[in-house]
Amino acid sequence: MNRNLFIILLVAFNIAIDQISKVIVRSTMIRGGKGQINVIQDYFQLIWVENKGAFLGMGSDMNPTLRLVFLLVLPAIVLAYVTYYIVKTKELDRMSLIAFCCIVGGGIANVFDRIVFGQVTDFFYIDLGGVFKTGIFNVADMSVTAGMIVLLFSGILSGKKKEKTA
């Protein structure tokens, strides 16, 4: 498959899955945890909240101008640069390319929410009995996080390959 087509399809897939999940949540759930759904007892729940901030609501109480700059303008610039980077850098291994596409797709999906709705729809919540507990997040957040983890492992693996060849 053509490399640029692969990039476009993977980014679009990440955006589509996120936006479809958010449409389903907005049309079937009650906002604010009143209609929470226990998927796996209290360990994995669906709780619809709207987040005006970033990760875990950070920045939601910021001045609206600062929020615009830090949560919309700067992320849009970074996403544009990363997109440019992955299209132009032909030497990227497939794992890194996939990771960057997940990061860009998830980032674009959340920026889209901020532009269209002024906030981001979040709905997943995990609590493994106090051992591991998350904030409320969405599919785009999972894409970005998975992309970062894959990118980290890709960097470690390529570093080990370079050590072996040296």
N, C-alpha and C positions, 0 to 999 in steps of 0.2 A: 504494500500500500504506500502511496505517496506520503512522505513524512509530514508535510504541511496539512494534508487532509487528515492524517492521524491526529495531529495536534488539535485541529478544529473540532473533530468528532469527540475526542476525549474531554476537552474543555466544555463543549456543548452538552455532553452527557452529564457531567457533574452539575452544571447549571440546571438542566432539565429535571434531574432527579430531585434536587433540592427544591426547586420551585413547585414541582408537582406535589411533593410531600407537604409543603407549606399551604398550598391551596386546599388540600384535603383536611389539614388541621383547622384552618380558618373556617371551613364550611361545615365541619362535623363536631367540633369541640366547643366547650364553653371556656372563655378566657379566664386566666387568673387562678387556675388550680381548683376551681369549684367543680369542674367536670373531669377531674383527673382519672386516667385509666390505668389500672394496675395490669401491666402486661405479664410480668412475672412477680407476683405478690407485691411486696414493697420494694423489691430489688431493682426493678426496671419499670418506670412509669412514663406515661405521656401526660405532660402538664403544659398547657399552652400559655405562654407569656410573651409579651412584646418588650423587646430590649432596645432602649434608646442609646445605650452605651456600647462598649466593646465587650470583650471577654468578661463573663460574670457581672455584666452591668457597669464595669469600670468606665468612668467618663460620662455616665448618664446625667450627673448633676453639673456638668460643665456648662459654661456659658455657651449659648447656641452657636456663636461664631467660631469658638474654639472647637466645638463638637463637629461643625462642618469641616473645618480644616483637618483635624486629626482623625476623624472617622469616615470622611468621604473623599476629600481632595487628595490627601497624602496616600491613602490606600489605592486610589485610582491611578495615581502617578506610579506607585510601586508596581501595581499589576500591569500597567502598560509597559514598564521597563522589563519586567520578568517575561512578558509575552514576547517582546522584541528579542530578548536574550535567547529564549528557547527556539525561536524561529531562525535566528542568525547563527547560533552555535551548533554547527553540524556534528561536532565531536562528542556531544553528550551521549552517554550510554542509554540504552532503552529504559532502564530502571529510573534513572534521573529524569529523563524526559517525561515519563509517566507521573513521577512525583511532582514535577513542576506543573504539569497540566492539571493535576488534582488541586494544587495550591491556587492556581489561577482561576480554575472553575469555581471553587468554593468561595474565593475572594470576590469574584465578580457577582456571584449569587447574593452574597450579603450586601455588597455595595448597591446592587439593584434594589434590594429591599429598602435600604436607607433612602435612595432616590425616590422610589415610588410611594413608600409608606411612611417614611420618616423614622423608621425603626425596623428591627429585625425580629422575625418570628422564630421563637425557640420553643422546643416541646419535649425533648428527650431528657430524662433524669435517671441517674443510676445511683443507688445507695446499697452497697454490699455490707450492711450491718455495721456501719461506722469504720470498717477497715478501708474502704475506698468509696468516696462520695464525690459526685460531680456537681457542677452547677447545671442549669438547664441549657441545653445546646440543640443544634439542628444538624441536618445532613451536610450543609456547607462547612460547618465547623469540623465535622468528621472528615470531610475531604481534605481540608487544610491540614488537620492533624496527621492523617494517614500520609499525606504527601511529605510532610516534614519528617516523619519517622522513616519513610522509605528513602528520602534524600540523605538522612543521617546514615542509614545502613549502607546505602550506595557509596557514600564518601568513605566509610570505614572499609568496605570491601575493595574499593579501587586503591585505597592507601595500602592495603595488604598486598594487592597484586603488584604495586610499584615496588614495595619492599622486596618481594620475591624475585623480581626481575633485576633488581640492583645488586 
